[in-house]
Structure formats: C-alpha cells, structure tokens
C-alpha cells in the first residue's frame, strides 16, 4: 500500500499520528513485521476503548432502568 493511503487509512482507524508515522516509516523500510506489530498494538488499544464504551453504556442502561422503576413507584404511590 502506498504511504499516503496507508497513513490516511491508519488515521481513519483512529491511530495516533505518531504511531501512524512510525508504521508508515517501518513499511517504507521494508520492516513489515515491525509495522504489523505496531498495528496490532494499536488495535488492542482500540478494543480496550470499545470495551470501556460498552461498560459506560451498561452503566447508563442501569441508571435508566433504576430511574424508570423509581418513577413508576412514585406514580403508583401518587395514584393511590
């Protein structure tokens, strides 16, 4: 893959500028295995970010359910 396209694709994938530059440099030097290692490392970082976002969504879902339940209980008590 040509350097500009590789750099853009890495950027689109959320790869930090410094890491993307290093990956492009390594590929340009024919050090594909080292570049691949860095890409996999950044993929792990992205996966951790995704999992953290999932945990945040789970917490928000819990808060919504608890608030809905509290509202329902308040309406039942108020209606009696």
C-alpha positions in Angstrom: 0.0 0.0 0.0 1.4 3.4 -0.8 2.5 5.6 2.1 -0.2 8.3 1.8 -3.0 5.8 1.5 -1.6 3.8 4.5 -1.3 7.0 6.6 -4.9 8.0 5.8 -6.3 4.6 6.5 -4.5 4.5 9.8 -5.8 8.0 10.6 -9.3 6.9 9.7 -9.0 3.9 12.0 -8.1 6.2 14.9 -4.4 5.5 15.0 -2.5 8.3 16.7 -0.4 10.5 14.4 2.9 9.4 15.9 2.1 5.7 15.7 0.8 6.1 12.2 4.0 7.8 11.1 6.1 5.1 12.7 4.1 2.4 10.9 4.4 4.1 7.6 8.2 4.6 8.1 8.6 0.9 9.0 6.7 -0.2 5.9 8.7 2.1 3.8 11.9 0.5 5.1 10.5 -3.0 4.4 10.1 -3.8 8.1 6.6 -5.1 7.6 6.7 -7.4 10.7 7.5 -4.5 13.0 4.8 -2.4 11.4 2.3 -5.2 11.8 3.3 -5.5 15.5 2.5 -1.8 16.0 -0.8 -2.1 14.1 -1.8 -5.0 16.4 -0.8 -3.0 19.4 -3.0 -0.1 18.4 -5.8 -2.5 17.6 -5.6 -3.7 21.2 -5.8 -0.1 22.4 -8.9 0.5 20.2 -10.5 -2.7 21.5 -10.0 -1.6 25.1 -11.6 1.8 24.2 -14.5 -0.1 22.7 -14.9 -2.2 25.8 -14.8 0.8 28.1 -17.5 2.5 26.0 -19.6 -0.7 26.4 -19.2 -0.5 30.1 -20.3 3.1 30.1 -23.4 2.2 28.1 -24.1 -0.6 30.5 -23.9 1.8 33.5 -26.2 4.2 31.7 -28.7 1.5 31.0 -28.7 0.5 34.7 -29.3 4.1 35.7 -32.1 4.4 33.2 -33.8 1.2 34.5 -33.4 2.3 38.1 -34.8 5.8 37.4 -37.7 4.4 35.4 -38.5 2.0 38.2 -38.3 4.8 40.8 -40.6 6.9 38.6 -43.1 4.1 38.3 -43.1 3.5 42.0 -43.7 7.3 42.6 -46.6 7.3 40.2 -48.2 4.2 41.8 -47.9 5.8 45.3 -49.2 9.1 44.0 -52.2 7.5 42.3 -53.4 5.7 45.5 
